[in-house]
Every structure is written in C-alpha cells, then in structure tokens.
Amino acid sequence: MGGIDLTKATRENVRWYILRALDAARPEGTTETIILSALEGIPMDITQKGLRRELGYLEERNLIEVGGRKTPVWYAKINRAGIDIVEYTVECHPGIARPPKYWGH
C-alpha cells in the first residue's frame, strides 16, 4: 500500500520551517513561542510538545542549539551548519523537507 505518509511529511516540513524561522531570527535566535507563532500561518497541526521534539531532532543533527530546557520556555538558535542548509550551500540529507533549488545552477 503506497502513498504519502502525511505524518512524516508534516514533521519534515515543520523542521524546514523551524530552520527558516531561526535563520530569520539571526543572530540572536528566538523562543519556542515565537517559532510556534511563525508556524501558525502554515496549515500544520503542531503543538508545543511536537515543536520541542523537532527542535531536539534538529539539535541532534547539529543544525541548531537549544537552550532553556529546564525553564518553561525553550529558545533556539541556528548554527553555521543550519545556515548552510537554509542557504542551499550544502546538501540536505533526508529528514528535512527543503524545497528543491529552482534558481541558479
């Protein structure tokens, strides 16, 4: 039985949008509250728990740094490797739904 795994596709899209939000928040980074607000305009069902899971995934991939885990509100900051993904200067491995580059060569 083929088809699209919508849960997986949503997770991978959320990861891309998190990276984009954190890139826009450079150089300081931002809180999970702001990231959730940025994701509200996208038709995805994401909770604070789901966002934290994806922040953890991106941190394990060494694309972002997460702080404040022992506080009520986490914060995150994109690092050099994450910036390279957003700016299309390196390959994007599976797990992040980065759209194909449609400009340049």
N, C-alpha and C positions, 0 to 999 in steps of 0.2 A: 504494500500500500504506500504509494509515493505521496508527493505533495509537500507543501511548505509547513515546517514546524513553526507556528506563529509565536510560541513562547520563546524559542531560540532566536528567531528573527527580532523580536522585541528587545530581548536582552542585548543583542549585538548592536541594535540601533541606539539603545539607551547609552551604551558605552561610547559610541561615536559622539552623541550629543553632549555627554559629560566632558569629553575631551575638548569639544568645541567651546563649551561654556567656560572651562578652565583656561583655555587659550585666550578667550576674550577678557578674562579676569587677571591676566598677567600684568605686572609681575607679582602682585600680592597673593593671588589665589582668592578663594571665597568660601562661604559656608554652604552646608548642605541645603539650608533653607533657600538660599539664592539659586542654587542649582535646580532644586525642585520647582521653583517659580519659573525658571527658564524652560523647564520641560513641560509646564502646564499647557503651553501653546501647541504642543505636539500631541496628536491623538494616541497616547500611550498610557496605560494604567500602571503608574509607578508609585510605590509607597516609600516612606522613609526607610523601612527595612530593605526593600528592594534596591533603593539607591545605595544604601550602605553596602549591600552585597556586591554591587557593581563597582563601587569605589574600591572595595577590597580586591576585586579581580584586577582592576587597572593598576593598583599598587603592587600586587604580586607580579605583574608583567613589567614592573619598573617604569611605568609611564607617568605616574603621579605620586605625590606624597600626601598622606592623610594624617591629620593631627586631631587632637581633642577627643580621642576615643573614650576617655574617662569623664567627659563633660556631656551635658545634654545635647549640644550641637557640635557636630564634627565640622572640620574645614579641610579643604584640599587645595593643592597647588600642582600645576602641571610642571614636569621637569623637561630637560632637554630632549629625552627620548620621545616623550609625548608630543612635544612641539614638532619634532621631525615627522611624526605620524600625521599631525594636522596639516603641516605644510607640504606633505607629499614628497619629502626629500629621502625617505626610506620606504622599503616595502612594509606593507601592513599585513601581518600574519592573521590567520583565521581567528575569529572571536570578536572582531570589531567590524561593524558594517560601514566601513569607509567607502563612500561612493567612488566609482572609477574617475580618474582624472580625465577631463574632457578638453583641456586646453594644453597647448604646447606639445612637445614630443616626448 
